[in-house]
Amino acid sequence: MELRQIQYFLQLYEDRNITKASGNLFISQQGLSKSISKLEQEMGIKLFTRGVQGVVPTEEAEKLHESFARVMQDYRGLQETADYLRGVSVLRVVAPEGYAMSCDKKEFMRFTHNNAEVDFQYEEMAHDDIPQALRMGRADLGYQMASYLDADLQRHCTVRREPLCAILSSRHPLSGRERLRFADLYGCNLLFLDDYQRTTKAICQQLEAGGLAYHRAMAKPVGSTYLHYIYDSDLIGFGLKGQYRYYRYPGIRYVPLCDEKGNMIQTEIVLVTMKQAGFRKEVEDYIESEKMKYKKLNK
């Protein structure tokens, strides 16, 4: 049994879909399937069965999951010890796609400028994949929507707070509104991002609870490509205005979404880690640096 096989098992267990898991692992679907089949042969048990929308872990896989997760956590500790012995301080940070572009560059790079001895490694990925990157030890810290905060993650500070917006063309009939309620979206063509599955689910639940009909489409790209889909069309997307500040796409309006009482639906981006007793010095230093930077948001 190889460590890589355990990593592949954990990713597929999390995603429940060969296509998504192979994409997150940056390998082919065939390569992932072969690795899982080899693991099943070596262990003499079936780990996954085919389902309607993907794969389903077997009872045996459910029992093995916690043990495999511990193996990966121990491996992470081994990596950290090796880095320490080599005199290298590595800090791995993950964030949603487009996060760095939405930040002030000097503020974003302040920690690295003040801590040149730390090897700062930054990666952007889908919101839904950030918790798994932390669990698998591929990251020390992550920036995450507060609504995506799972029970095994620890919140350290808020780094952004702003309204969830409907994103639409300035030529759309609803673009002149100062605010939009869910009822205003009745019968509209809504464009959701594949990378924001929980946000999509929450919005759809609100619409369905109110008995509101809508037309749903999904899109993979973020950034300027997502805005291009919306521009000069009747599609309505969803996101944070700050997330797209870098692009300054002409003809795009950001209209805050409100509940039925007229209160804007606020969204927070928070700095998170796995829940644990203590952190390495560079992790603690980064957390304190972010707390100081955003202390006004965390009063």
C-alpha positions in Angstrom: 0.0 0.0 0.0 1.3 3.4 -1.0 0.7 6.8 0.7 -0.5 8.0 -2.7 -3.3 5.4 -2.7 -4.5 6.6 0.7 -4.5 10.2 -0.5 -6.5 9.2 -3.6 -9.0 7.2 -1.4 -9.6 10.2 0.9 -10.1 12.6 -2.0 -12.6 10.2 -3.7 -14.3 9.6 -0.3 -14.7 13.4 0.0 -15.9 14.2 -3.5 -17.9 11.0 -4.2 -17.2 11.6 -7.9 -14.4 10.2 -10.1 -14.3 13.3 -12.4 -14.2 15.8 -9.6 -11.7 13.9 -7.5 -9.3 13.3 -10.4 -9.5 17.0 -11.2 -8.6 17.9 -7.6 -5.7 15.5 -7.6 -4.5 16.6 -11.1 -4.5 13.1 -12.4 -6.5 11.3 -15.1 -9.8 9.6 -14.3 -8.3 6.4 -15.5 -5.3 6.8 -13.2 -7.5 7.4 -10.2 -9.7 4.4 -11.0 -6.7 2.1 -11.4 -5.2 3.3 -8.1 -8.5 2.6 -6.2 -8.9 -0.8 -7.9 -5.3 -1.7 -6.9 -6.0 -0.6 -3.3 -9.1 -2.7 -3.3 -7.2 -5.7 -4.6 -4.4 -5.3 -2.0 -6.9 -5.0 0.9 -9.3 -7.7 -0.4 -12.4 -5.5 0.1 -14.7 -3.3 -2.0 -14.3 0.4 -1.2 -16.7 2.1 -3.5 -19.8 1.2 -5.5 -21.3 3.1 -8.5 -24.2 5.3 -7.7 -26.6 7.4 -9.8 -24.5 10.6 -9.5 -21.1 9.2 -8.7 -19.6 6.7 -6.3 -20.8 5.6 -2.8 -18.4 4.4 -0.1 -19.0 0.9 1.2 -19.5 0.1 4.8 -15.9 -1.1 4.9 -14.7 2.3 3.4 -16.6 4.2 6.1 -14.8 2.2 8.8 -11.4 2.7 7.2 -11.8 6.5 6.5 -10.8 7.6 10.0 -7.7 5.4 10.1 -6.6 6.7 6.7 -7.2 10.3 7.7 -4.9 9.7 10.7 -2.2 8.3 8.5 -2.3 11.5 6.4 -2.2 13.7 9.5 0.8 11.7 10.8 2.5 12.2 7.4 1.9 15.9 7.6 3.6 15.9 11.0 6.6 14.0 9.5 6.9 16.6 6.7 6.9 19.4 9.3 9.6 17.7 11.3 11.7 17.2 8.2 11.3 20.9 7.3 12.4 21.8 10.8 15.5 19.5 10.7 16.5 21.1 7.3 16.1 24.5 8.8 13.2 25.4 6.4 10.0 27.0 7.6 7.2 26.3 5.1 3.8 28.0 5.3 1.1 26.7 2.9 -2.0 28.9 2.4 -5.0 28.2 0.3 -7.8 30.5 -0.8 -10.8 30.7 -3.2 -10.0 31.4 -6.8 -9.5 35.1 -7.4 -8.9 35.9 -3.8 -5.4 37.4 -4.3 -6.6 39.6 -7.1 -9.3 41.0 -4.8 -6.8 42.1 -2.2 -4.5 45.1 -1.9 -1.2 43.7 -3.2 1.0 45.4 -0.6 -1.3 44.2 2.3 -1.4 40.7 0.9 2.4 40.4 0.6 3.2 42.1 3.9 3.8 38.9 5.8 6.2 37.5 3.2 8.1 40.8 3.1 8.5 40.8 6.9 9.3 37.1 7.2 11.7 36.4 4.4 13.0 33.2 6.1 9.6 31.6 5.6 8.9 29.7 2.3 5.4 31.1 1.6 3.4 28.8 -0.7 0.0 30.1 -1.9 -2.6 28.2 -3.9 -6.1 29.0 -5.1 -8.8 26.4 -5.5 -12.6 26.0 -5.4 -14.3 26.9 -2.1 -15.6 23.3 -1.7 -12.0 21.9 -1.9 -10.4 24.1 0.8 -11.5 22.0 3.8 -10.1 18.9 2.2 -6.8 20.6 1.5 -6.5 21.4 5.2 -7.5 17.9 6.3 -5.1 16.2 3.9 -2.2 18.4 5.1 -1.7 20.2 1.8 -2.3 23.5 3.5 -1.7 25.0 7.0 -4.2 27.8 6.7 -7.1 28.7 4.4 -9.4 31.6 3.6 -13.0 30.3 3.5 -16.6 31.6 3.4 -17.9 31.4 7.0 -20.9 29.5 5.8 -18.5 26.7 4.7 -17.0 26.3 8.1 -17.2 22.6 9.0 -17.0 21.3 12.6 -13.4 20.3 12.4 -12.2 23.7 11.3 -11.2 26.5 13.6 -12.0 30.1 12.8 -9.4 32.7 13.7 -10.6 36.0 12.3 -12.8 37.7 9.7 -10.9 39.2 6.7 -13.8 40.4 4.7 -17.5 41.2 5.2 -19.7 42.3 2.4 -23.2 41.6 0.9 -23.9 38.7 -1.3 -24.7 40.2 -4.7 -26.7 39.4 -7.7 -24.4 40.0 -10.7 -26.2 41.1 -13.9 -25.8 43.1 -17.0 -26.5 46.8 -16.8 -29.1 46.2 -19.5 -31.0 43.6 -17.5 -34.5 44.8 -16.4 -33.5 44.3 -12.7 -30.2 46.2 -12.9 -31.7 49.5 -11.8 -32.7 48.1 -8.4 -30.8 49.1 -5.2 -31.5 45.7 -3.7 -33.1 42.5 -4.8 -35.2 40.0 -2.8 -35.5 36.4 -3.8 -39.0 37.0 -4.9 -37.6 39.4 -7.6 -35.8 36.4 -9.2 -39.0 34.6 -10.1 -38.7 33.1 -13.5 -35.2 34.4 -14.1 -32.2 32.6 -15.7 -29.7 32.0 -12.9 -26.1 31.2 -13.5 -24.3 29.4 -10.6 -20.7 28.4 -10.3 -19.7 24.7 -10.0 -17.1 25.8 -7.4 -19.7 27.2 -5.0 -22.0 24.2 -4.4 -23.0 25.2 -0.9 -23.9 28.8 -2.0 -25.9 27.4 -4.9 -27.8 25.0 -2.6 -28.6 27.8 -0.1 -30.0 30.1 -2.8 -32.0 27.4 -4.5 -33.5 26.3 -1.1 -34.6 29.9 -0.4 -36.2 30.1 -3.8 -37.9 26.8 -3.5 -39.1 27.5 0.0 -40.9 30.5 -1.4 -42.4 28.5 -4.2 -40.5 30.5 -6.8 -39.7 29.1 -10.2 -36.3 29.7 -11.8 -34.1 28.4 -14.6 -30.7 27.1 -13.4 -27.5 26.8 -15.4 -24.0 26.0 -14.1 -20.6 27.3 -15.1 -17.1 26.2 -14.2 -14.9 29.4 -14.9 -14.6 32.2 -12.5 -13.2 35.8 -12.9 -13.6 37.6 -16.2 -15.0 34.5 -18.0 -17.9 34.3 -15.6 -18.6 38.0 -16.0 -18.4 37.6 -19.8 -21.2 34.9 -19.6 -23.4 37.5 -17.8 -22.5 40.5 -19.9 -25.0 41.2 -22.7 -27.3 38.4 -21.6 -30.3 37.8 -19.3 -28.3 35.6 -16.9 -28.0 36.5 -13.2 -25.0 35.3 -11.3 -24.0 35.5 -7.7 -20.9 36.5 -5.8 -19.1 39.2 -3.9 -18.3 42.5 -5.5 -14.9 42.5 -3.9 -14.1 39.2 -5.5 -14.3 40.8 -9.0 -12.8 44.2 -8.2 -9.6 43.5 -10.2 -11.5 43.0 -13.4 -13.6 46.1 -13.5 -15.8 44.6 -16.2 -17.8 47.3 -18.0 -21.6 47.0 -18.1 -21.8 44.7 -15.0 -23.9 45.6 -12.0 -23.6 44.2 -8.5 -27.0 44.4 -6.6 -27.1 43.3 -3.0 -29.4 40.4 -2.1 -31.8 40.8 0.8 -34.1 38.6 2.8 -37.8 39.2 2.8 -37.5 41.8 5.6 -35.1 43.8 3.4 -31.9 43.0 5.4 -28.9 42.5 3.2 -27.4 39.0 3.2 -23.9 39.5 4.6 -21.1 37.1 3.7 -17.9 36.7 5.6 -14.5 35.4 4.5 -12.6 34.0 7.4 -9.1 32.6 8.1 -9.3 29.0 9.2 -7.1 26.1 10.2 -7.8 22.5 11.4 -8.8 22.4 15.1 -5.7 21.4 17.1 -3.9 22.1 20.3 -1.0 24.2 19.0 0.6 25.6 15.9 4.1 26.0 14.5 5.6 29.4 15.0 5.2 30.6 11.4 1.5 29.6 11.5 0.9 31.4 14.8 2.8 34.5 13.4 0.6 34.5 10.3 -2.6 34.3 12.3 -1.5 37.2 14.5 -0.5 39.2 11.5 -4.0 38.8 9.9 -5.7 39.5 13.2 -3.8 42.8 13.5 -4.5 43.7 9.8 -8.2 43.2 10.2 -8.8 44.1 13.8 -11.5 46.6 12.9 -13.6 43.8 11.4 -13.1 41.6 14.5 -14.2 44.0 17.3 
